[in-house]
Amino acid sequence: MTPSVITRGSSMLLAFRAENARSFREEVELSLLATRLSDEEVVREIPWRDRNRRIGVLSVAGIFGANASGKSNLLKAMDDMRRHVLASFRHGRPSGGMPVHPFLLGGDGDALPTTYEVDLVLNEVRHEYGFRIDSERVIEEWAYNYPHGRAALLFHRRGDEVQLGAAERAKGRATLDILRPNALYLSTAAATNHPVLLPLYEWFMRNLLFADVNSRAFRQAFTAEMLDEDDQREQVMDLLREADLGITGATRRELDPVMRERIMEALSILRGEEEGSGSGSGSGEDPIEFEDFEVRLKHKSAAGDVELPPMDESMGTLVWFGMIGPVIEALRRGSVLLADELDASLHPTLVDILVRLFQSTESNPRRAQLIFNSHDVTLMGDSGSHTLGRDQIWFTEKDESGGTRLYPLTDLDPRKGEAVGRRYLAGRYGATPIVSAGQLERIVGAIASGPEE
């Protein structure tokens, strides 16, 4: 199969970089560019610098490593960048500073700036956007694109000084009139409907979805709403049946007006249209739960279909239900889905299904991307087959300072057909916990020999 070609209007993330962000003290980079080790069938070809030259991009990247090694922090750092773009102007106060999550184990992280940067293709044109902030203000911010193969300035901000590009200078000056030290220029430009910068802002709002345990109720509400739409309902039901959970159908009862309003608020938070705590409610009320969505799943039994109350559904069923909505949304829009602990409460077969939905050109024609972390080594494969290609596997491990190091499997020159999963568990690539069996035995022995209560 030859690599597919991007359709007009599509977008893909090429790379994400951050520095002094969460557990990353030094600069970290996650690249989604294909390499010489790529599996040809999963590479998507997109325009690069000019429309006559193309480069391969990957639809999936998986991050593996020991507990507390920083896997989740990479996804959280990406979500932090998104939140700054969406909220720094709309929800920031003139004297409120900026919420930052610097590296805290080195003693000076909170005194140093935090940097975020993305490379992406948007409407067939490569864009670079990034910013450097501290807890008080924006120190630097920049945006460039490559419409004709050479970098074109959109804007470059250094403190209070902003250099504007040639396009839409009137809108650029209008943005300057309302710009605050603690608000991003991109976030402010969205408020003035800057025609050149608005698509970049909307990429963060519509094309970057974060799925973690705190957003599960939001995601379940998202899936529940899809049951009310005929075309999306069938997609939801197909994925419920594909999971072999014994589900044969689903019903949705009418919501009371108060709960309807709360669920609409939750969906706005998930889409980035409003700010929220991630608890399932943005108003300080009790968190919403699965039973609030008035969804009843029908299960196959010897006596026929049986409708179960929500409290009797398994955790695996609820987790899968909460993933279906964002997955369908990402595939429909061509978005980037960030999935924290993708394998939590899910069988490896279901995780494999999700990954393959993004790998396949048939189920993913709009070039959606999945970036996830996991402990499921079956995705790495053995010498016979694999789900992830060699350049789709990344590792995290802690260094001596307590900071996280991110590195790709390709740095270790894996051979084609290498039993990556088995070698990873054997510690051949690092990124595994260092555990002393003898020490554990001594600890357990001390506990067992202690005085009885």
Disulfide bonds with the S-S distance in Angstrom:
none
